[in-house]
Amino acid sequence: HLSTSGSLVFDPFRKADVDVYFCQASNTAGTVTSHPAFIDLAAKPTVALSPQNRTAIAGDNVTFACGGSAHPPPAYEWKKVNAPDFPPRSGSSLDLTRVEPRDAGQYACTLSNIAGDAVAAAWLDIEYSPRTNIDPTTARLPLRET
């Protein structure tokens, strides 16, 4: 509706109100029309596809996928939780190649737009061959007498 001050008021704003609007003023001297104003509705992202927890063997390639919806469409960013040395990556999927034990941890996918953010996360566990710190050629064990 048009307020007494001449402002256009939407209360509440609905999806049907998305449109191009003009302001037109006229008097006995003539009419002037403003430049167009596009009014849109922004919707906060929602997660429709959450990444799944994974267990991989050292050396495997791993892909996490994340998806959602929003208006305008969301941007995607992946981070490894509590790992400041892991550079953020964009896209709806995260590809990790030749994973190592140090790649284990929680990975978070953030969907964001001007209306807000949504986050989904998954854990990556890495299985690897047992290791020992003992070199059997130099280990010395005490001799037990029987």
Backbone as CSV, one residue per row, in Angstrom:
resi,resn,N_x,N_y,N_z,CA_x,CA_y,CA_z,C_x,C_y,C_z
1,HIS,0.826,-1.176,0.000,0.000,0.000,0.000,0.874,1.244,0.000
2,LEU,0.332,2.350,-0.367,1.038,3.629,-0.420,0.741,4.385,0.869
3,SER,1.834,4.726,1.599,1.640,5.438,2.864,1.316,6.909,2.605
4,THR,0.936,7.599,3.646,0.595,9.020,3.516,1.812,9.863,3.158
5,SER,3.023,9.342,3.433,4.246,10.078,3.097,4.683,9.817,1.657
6,GLY,3.980,8.929,0.957,4.325,8.624,-0.422,5.218,7.403,-0.576
7,SER,5.499,6.705,0.523,6.328,5.497,0.469,5.475,4.282,0.146
8,LEU,6.056,3.358,-0.591,5.390,2.100,-0.885,5.737,1.134,0.243
9,VAL,4.730,0.573,0.899,4.938,-0.275,2.071,4.396,-1.674,1.778
10,PHE,5.218,-2.689,2.066,4.802,-4.089,1.962,4.767,-4.649,3.376
11,ASP,3.615,-5.025,3.856,3.522,-5.553,5.210,2.458,-6.631,5.271
12,PRO,2.840,-7.900,5.172,4.190,-8.423,4.985,4.546,-8.476,3.500
13,PHE,5.838,-8.631,3.231,6.307,-8.793,1.856,6.095,-10.251,1.469
14,ARG,5.483,-10.504,0.327,5.209,-11.862,-0.137,5.912,-12.105,-1.474
15,LYS,6.072,-13.352,-1.802,6.716,-13.708,-3.063,5.984,-13.081,-4.253
16,ALA,4.683,-12.947,-4.150,3.901,-12.347,-5.238,4.233,-10.865,-5.426
17,ASP,4.890,-10.245,-4.443,5.262,-8.825,-4.538,6.559,-8.600,-5.312
18,VAL,7.272,-9.671,-5.658,8.516,-9.543,-6.431,8.150,-8.975,-7.802
19,ASP,8.740,-7.816,-8.140,8.393,-7.168,-9.404,9.298,-5.958,-9.604
20,VAL,9.080,-5.271,-10.703,9.758,-4.006,-10.989,8.771,-2.885,-10.673
21,TYR,9.240,-1.900,-9.910,8.372,-0.807,-9.496,8.928,0.532,-9.987
22,PHE,8.027,1.467,-10.250,8.371,2.836,-10.647,7.640,3.778,-9.708
23,CYS,8.230,4.929,-9.514,7.542,5.980,-8.772,7.177,7.064,-9.791
24,GLN,5.933,7.470,-9.770,5.491,8.477,-10.723,4.818,9.617,-9.950
25,ALA,5.292,10.814,-10.221,4.710,12.001,-9.584,4.205,12.934,-10.676
26,SER,3.079,13.529,-10.415,2.538,14.441,-11.419,1.804,15.602,-10.744
27,ASN,1.791,16.710,-11.430,1.002,17.877,-11.034,0.602,18.607,-12.309
28,THR,0.118,19.812,-12.203,-0.352,20.538,-13.388,0.777,20.874,-14.351
29,ALA,2.025,20.882,-13.854,3.166,21.210,-14.713,3.678,20.003,-15.489
30,GLY,3.280,18.793,-15.103,3.742,17.628,-15.843,3.869,16.391,-14.974
31,THR,4.503,15.375,-15.549,4.671,14.082,-14.878,6.125,13.652,-15.009
32,VAL,6.649,13.059,-13.942,7.997,12.506,-13.961,7.928,11.082,-13.413
33,THR,8.715,10.199,-14.033,8.753,8.798,-13.611,10.180,8.439,-13.222
34,SER,10.324,7.738,-12.086,11.648,7.348,-11.587,12.258,6.247,-12.446
35,HIS,13.534,5.976,-12.179,14.173,4.794,-12.755,13.509,3.558,-12.134
36,PRO,13.545,2.426,-12.823,12.907,1.223,-12.265,13.655,0.719,-11.029
37,ALA,12.909,0.156,-10.108,13.482,-0.485,-8.914,12.976,-1.922,-8.889
38,PHE,13.921,-2.867,-8.913,13.551,-4.279,-8.853,13.537,-4.698,-7.394
39,ILE,12.434,-5.210,-6.921,12.315,-5.676,-5.541,12.194,-7.188,-5.570
40,ASP,13.097,-7.831,-4.828,13.184,-9.279,-4.833,13.055,-9.803,-3.407
41,LEU,12.783,-11.063,-3.289,12.665,-11.729,-2.005,13.871,-12.640,-1.826
42,ALA,14.586,-12.466,-0.715,15.735,-13.322,-0.426,15.322,-14.381,0.584
43,ALA,15.723,-15.625,0.328,15.430,-16.733,1.239,16.740,-17.337,1.718
44,LYS,16.843,-17.532,3.020,18.028,-18.131,3.635,18.240,-19.546,3.103
45,PRO,19.496,-19.948,2.911,19.764,-21.310,2.419,19.256,-22.387,3.383
46,THR,18.843,-23.492,2.798,18.516,-24.700,3.555,19.291,-25.849,2.943
47,VAL,19.758,-26.752,3.788,20.544,-27.902,3.327,19.592,-29.019,2.929
48,ALA,19.712,-29.479,1.695,18.898,-30.592,1.201,19.728,-31.869,1.077
49,LEU,21.037,-31.720,0.912,21.949,-32.861,0.794,23.121,-32.620,1.735
50,SER,23.164,-33.380,2.819,24.254,-33.244,3.794,25.398,-34.177,3.433
51,PRO,26.641,-33.751,3.657,27.763,-34.668,3.432,27.663,-35.841,4.409
52,GLN,28.117,-37.000,3.983,28.033,-38.215,4.799,29.388,-38.530,5.423
53,ASN,29.379,-39.030,6.667,30.615,-39.476,7.309,31.258,-40.551,6.439
54,ARG,32.590,-40.518,6.383,33.314,-41.458,5.519,34.470,-42.089,6.285
55,THR,34.777,-43.322,5.946,35.991,-43.983,6.400,36.738,-44.383,5.139
56,ALA,38.015,-43.984,5.064,38.822,-44.269,3.869,40.133,-44.908,4.290
57,ILE,40.756,-45.564,3.355,42.089,-46.142,3.567,43.106,-45.131,3.058
58,ALA,44.197,-44.978,3.794,45.252,-44.045,3.379,45.605,-44.280,1.919
59,GLY,45.652,-43.198,1.139,45.938,-43.272,-0.284,44.703,-43.182,-1.161
60,ASP,43.516,-43.389,-0.577,42.264,-43.294,-1.339,41.938,-41.848,-1.686
61,ASN,41.061,-41.669,-2.666,40.469,-40.365,-2.955,39.092,-40.336,-2.309
62,VAL,38.722,-39.184,-1.745,37.445,-39.046,-1.044,36.718,-37.817,-1.580
63,THR,35.411,-37.942,-1.788,34.585,-36.805,-2.199,33.423,-36.660,-1.232
64,PHE,33.250,-35.440,-0.725,32.080,-35.077,0.070,31.176,-34.233,-0.819
65,ALA,29.860,-34.405,-0.699,28.898,-33.613,-1.473,27.938,-32.906,-0.525
66,CYS,27.525,-31.729,-0.931,26.618,-30.912,-0.134,25.703,-30.175,-1.105
67,GLY,24.448,-30.004,-0.744,23.538,-29.295,-1.628,22.414,-28.635,-0.859
68,GLY,21.832,-27.638,-1.474,20.736,-26.944,-0.827,20.054,-25.993,-1.771
69,SER,19.161,-25.218,-1.208,18.447,-24.247,-2.019,18.358,-22.932,-1.273
70,ALA,18.191,-21.867,-2.038,18.048,-20.515,-1.490,17.733,-19.588,-2.646
71,HIS,17.300,-18.404,-2.289,17.117,-17.369,-3.315,17.708,-16.078,-2.782
72,PRO,18.700,-15.507,-3.425,19.388,-16.026,-4.610,20.166,-17.299,-4.287
73,PRO,20.579,-18.041,-5.335,21.281,-19.307,-5.109,22.491,-19.119,-4.185
74,PRO,22.763,-20.129,-3.345,23.843,-19.987,-2.369,25.226,-20.200,-2.972
75,ALA,26.213,-19.613,-2.311,27.625,-19.917,-2.578,28.010,-21.023,-1.596
76,TYR,28.920,-21.897,-2.002,29.359,-23.012,-1.162,30.804,-22.795,-0.752
77,GLU,31.099,-23.096,0.526,32.484,-23.036,1.001,32.727,-24.213,1.939
78,TRP,33.836,-24.909,1.715,34.240,-26.040,2.540,35.414,-25.635,3.409
79,LYS,35.379,-26.050,4.676,36.500,-25.840,5.598,36.681,-27.115,6.407
80,LYS,37.919,-27.338,6.828,38.177,-28.406,7.783,38.097,-27.753,9.159
81,VAL,37.247,-28.291,10.026,37.004,-27.704,11.341,38.280,-27.766,12.187
82,ASN,38.594,-26.656,12.847,39.779,-26.533,13.716,41.079,-26.801,12.971
83,ALA,41.131,-26.424,11.709,42.340,-26.618,10.896,42.610,-25.349,10.094
84,PRO,43.209,-24.335,10.724,43.432,-23.074,10.025,44.373,-23.197,8.821
85,ASP,45.172,-24.272,8.758,46.087,-24.453,7.627,45.388,-25.052,6.402
86,PHE,44.121,-25.471,6.538,43.364,-26.015,5.410,42.704,-24.845,4.681
87,PRO,43.125,-24.563,3.442,42.534,-23.415,2.732,41.074,-23.680,2.366
88,PRO,40.177,-22.709,2.598,38.772,-22.896,2.221,38.650,-23.194,0.728
89,ARG,37.674,-24.025,0.388,37.443,-24.384,-1.010,35.986,-24.131,-1.361
90,SER,35.745,-23.779,-2.617,34.375,-23.483,-3.041,33.824,-24.641,-3.864
91,GLY,32.500,-24.628,-4.041,31.833,-25.649,-4.839,30.972,-26.546,-3.978
92,SER,30.052,-27.250,-4.613,29.132,-28.101,-3.864,29.742,-29.448,-3.489
93,SER,30.942,-29.736,-3.989,31.624,-30.966,-3.568,33.065,-30.644,-3.185
94,LEU,33.603,-31.493,-2.323,34.984,-31.359,-1.865,35.708,-32.636,-2.224
95,ASP,36.758,-32.520,-3.037,37.552,-33.674,-3.451,38.879,-33.657,-2.706
96,LEU,39.168,-34.751,-2.007,40.445,-34.924,-1.316,41.168,-36.079,-1.997
97,THR,42.380,-35.827,-2.462,43.123,-36.865,-3.182,44.212,-37.449,-2.296
98,ARG,44.374,-38.754,-2.439,45.411,-39.500,-1.717,45.456,-39.112,-0.240
99,VAL,44.341,-39.366,0.458,44.230,-38.964,1.861,45.275,-39.652,2.727
100,GLU,45.661,-38.948,3.761,46.641,-39.423,4.740,46.014,-39.308,6.124
101,PRO,46.617,-39.932,7.136,46.056,-39.830,8.484,45.822,-38.377,8.941
102,ARG,46.654,-37.466,8.518,46.485,-36.057,8.935,45.226,-35.413,8.319
103,ASP,44.624,-36.058,7.295,43.406,-35.536,6.682,42.153,-35.905,7.479
104,ALA,42.293,-36.801,8.468,41.142,-37.181,9.281,40.628,-35.949,10.029
105,GLY,39.310,-35.887,10.207,38.714,-34.783,10.950,37.327,-34.466,10.431
106,GLN,36.816,-33.329,10.881,35.479,-32.906,10.483,35.569,-31.844,9.406
107,TYR,34.763,-32.011,8.353,34.710,-31.070,7.243,33.315,-30.449,7.203
108,ALA,33.263,-29.109,7.074,31.992,-28.392,7.094,31.752,-27.685,5.770
109,CYS,30.527,-27.803,5.300,30.068,-27.133,4.085,29.128,-26.007,4.517
110,THR,29.453,-24.767,4.118,28.602,-23.622,4.439,27.955,-23.112,3.160
111,LEU,26.629,-23.013,3.177,25.868,-22.422,2.076,25.504,-21.019,2.523
112,SER,25.778,-20.007,1.695,25.485,-18.643,2.130,24.972,-17.781,0.980
113,ASN,24.135,-16.833,1.351,23.677,-15.784,0.445,23.357,-14.554,1.295
114,ILE,22.754,-13.541,0.699,22.510,-12.301,1.433,21.520,-12.472,2.585
115,ALA,20.741,-13.556,2.583,19.746,-13.768,3.634,20.288,-14.555,4.821
116,GLY,21.441,-15.210,4.661,21.989,-15.966,5.785,22.829,-17.147,5.362
117,ASP,23.064,-18.042,6.322,23.934,-19.203,6.133,23.254,-20.476,6.641
118,ALA,23.708,-21.596,6.121,23.338,-22.918,6.638,24.605,-23.768,6.574
119,VAL,24.800,-24.617,7.572,26.029,-25.415,7.654,25.670,-26.885,7.828
120,ALA,26.414,-27.739,7.142,26.312,-29.188,7.303,27.742,-29.717,7.379
121,ALA,27.953,-30.769,8.159,29.320,-31.270,8.352,29.347,-32.796,8.373
122,ALA,30.537,-33.333,8.127,30.747,-34.784,8.161,32.169,-35.067,8.631
123,TRP,32.348,-36.275,9.146,33.657,-36.709,9.643,34.342,-37.611,8.623
124,LEU,35.658,-37.486,8.566,36.484,-38.379,7.758,37.433,-39.116,8.690
125,ASP,37.360,-40.451,8.671,38.296,-41.295,9.413,39.200,-41.971,8.400
126,ILE,40.459,-42.092,8.752,41.439,-42.725,7.863,41.987,-43.975,8.531
127,GLU,41.924,-45.091,7.823,42.546,-46.327,8.285,43.875,-46.485,7.560
128,TYR,44.873,-46.946,8.303,46.193,-47.110,7.682,46.899,-48.308,8.296
129,SER,47.936,-48.776,7.624,48.694,-49.935,8.083,49.364,-49.617,9.411
130,PRO,49.446,-50.615,10.289,50.123,-50.375,11.570,51.575,-49.983,11.345
131,ARG,52.075,-49.185,12.252,53.471,-48.749,12.185,54.131,-49.022,13.528
132,THR,55.427,-49.161,13.485,56.174,-49.360,14.719,57.364,-48.413,14.732
133,ASN,57.771,-48.042,15.920,58.951,-47.179,16.060,60.191,-47.996,16.373
134,ILE,60.046,-49.299,16.442,61.184,-50.150,16.780,61.753,-50.745,15.503
135,ASP,63.047,-50.590,15.319,63.740,-51.211,14.197,64.205,-52.577,14.685
136,PRO,63.636,-53.658,14.171,63.968,-54.980,14.705,65.439,-55.346,14.561
137,THR,66.176,-54.703,13.703,67.589,-55.058,13.552,68.443,-54.433,14.640
138,THR,67.930,-53.442,15.357,68.752,-52.795,16.384,68.126,-52.884,17.772
139,ALA,66.991,-53.518,17.898,66.348,-53.592,19.210,67.123,-54.552,20.106
140,ARG,67.308,-54.144,21.334,68.000,-55.009,22.301,67.032,-55.299,23.439
141,LEU,66.841,-56.564,23.679,65.937,-56.979,24.723,66.760,-57.672,25.810
142,PRO,66.363,-57.491,27.071,67.104,-58.178,28.142,66.875,-59.683,28.074
143,LEU,67.913,-60.407,28.372,67.863,-61.859,28.360,67.341,-62.322,29.716
144,ARG,66.335,-63.152,29.683,65.795,-63.702,30.924,66.350,-65.080,31.141
145,GLU,66.882,-65.293,32.319,67.386,-66.631,32.626,66.272,-67.478,33.172
146,THR,66.263,-68.705,32.799,65.224,-69.608,33.295,65.738,-70.585,34.304
